[in-house]
Amino acid sequence: MTLWEGRFGAGPAEELLAYTASLPFDRRLAADDLTGSRAHVRGLVRAGLLDAEEASAVLGALDTVARELEEGSFTFQPGDEDIHTAVERRVTELAGPAGAKLHTGRSRNDQVATDLRLWCKRELREVARRVLGLQQVLLDRAAEAGDAYLPGYTHLQRAQPVLLAHHLLAHGWALARDVDRLLATIDRLDVSPLGAGALAGSSLPLDPHGTAADLGFGRAFDNSLDAVSDRDFVAEALFDLALLGVHLSRLGEEWVLWTSEEFGFARLTDAYATGSSMLPQKKNPDIAELARGKAGRLLGNLTGLLATLKGLPLAYNRDLQEDKEPLFDSVDQVVLALGALTGMLATATFDLDRMRAAADSPTASATDLAEHLVGEGVPFREAHGIVGALVRRSLEPDAPSLEELVRAEPALGERAVELLGPGVAVRRRTTAGGAGPDPVARQREDFAVRLHTDRLRVG
């Protein structure tokens, strides 16, 4: 049976059902469909459209369906187009004529929109919780790192030394913005569409505001046409997940580099690395590589939905069925990535000596030499030119070392040579938010406060 068979003189073709059915993927909305249906039943009672006995029978049938689904004993039928059809069919089987009243004043259009918003409220919050878990690992590793330092890079070329803690927390702050976006999206989607019907509301005495409160939504819809056709919240969620995926990809890319023999800054534990089927010596950073690779999939899910939405007239169109698979996939992939990366980072070890050796190249102090000249009253552009010329000469074949050239340079001399010493450059970074010990100590405190605040916000 279909929910629309009364209009038709013959049953649907098998090809139609095979192409249009959404049950294989929307069955994961079952719990939210049951929640919305219970609230709708209570709303029908308040409207005088169901009496107490009928409501008890329908609510009891919904509880039975919930148990059957949980236990795996629920039997789906060939005519079940989607989870909504399946639930209503089974409720009618259990509750009889009362069950046939379940769909009173409701369309699958407002029903699925309600289910999906309930699902998003819960699952996006869970994603935010998992982001907080990764941030906590970054903070913990930053605390362990102490005053360890490594080269900071621009254009993937060594630039200036930075504390390892500073580098780790840079990823933590990016993730904090992801938490902000997820919570903002949850706030915007916290609107109940139930009561909008197919597109125009209902002539029955329903109370969308009461049902919204019953379901825990922050508010009810303002416009029924908008309520059933709006998938902005799905697009926003996919954007949030895609950008989160981009941040995880950047983190993954660095760990692919750091764990290579060329960098050698970090080593993965056996539990969070893979081997080669042919090369016995290999230890591969597959988690980091997949975090990088799956970002493209997340971007594709976002752009695919936007392309689907761009040409749709009001109100509901079956194209909107295409919102769920990319959403479910993006949430699933991000949750898996967060779990794997959190474990990988929590268990990895750093080669601090290798990091220090790479960061202590005299040329890494070039900016400090220029700033020393600025302190002596030399205009920065002139100072930049003096130091740049010394660096160029030091790199020529058989040339004196940079230290010797600085010592011999009249504008610099012996005092400036001290700036080339191991660890000196990173200790000189003193401005707020900078990469030196004092500002990073303050930053760690600020980040810990932010984490605590965000945990309260996420709940």
Buried (B, 14 or more C-beta within 10 A) or exposed (E): EBBEEEEEEEEBEEEEBEEEBBBEBBBBBBBBBBBBBBBBBBBBBBBEBBEEEBBBBBBBBBEBBBEBBEEEEBEBEEBBBBBBBBBBBBBBEBBEEBBEBBBBBBBBBBBBBBBBBBBBBEBBBEBBBBBBBBBBBBBEBBEEBEBBBBBBBEEEEBBBBBBBBBBBBBBBBBBBEBBBBBBEBBEEBBBBBBBBBBBEBBEBEBBBBBBBBBBEBBEBBEEBBBBBBBBEBBBBBBBBBBBBBBBBBBBBBBBBBBBEEEBBBBEBEEEBBBEEEEEEEEBBBBBBBBBBEBBEBBBBBBEBBEEBBEEEEEBBBEEBBBBBBBBBBBBEBBBBBBBBBBBBBBBBEBBBEBBBBBBBBBBBBBBBBBBBBBEEEBEEEEBBEBBEEBBEEBEEEEEBEBBEBBBEBEBBEEEBBEBBEEBBBBBBBEEEEBBBBEBBEEBBEEBBEBBEEBBEEBE
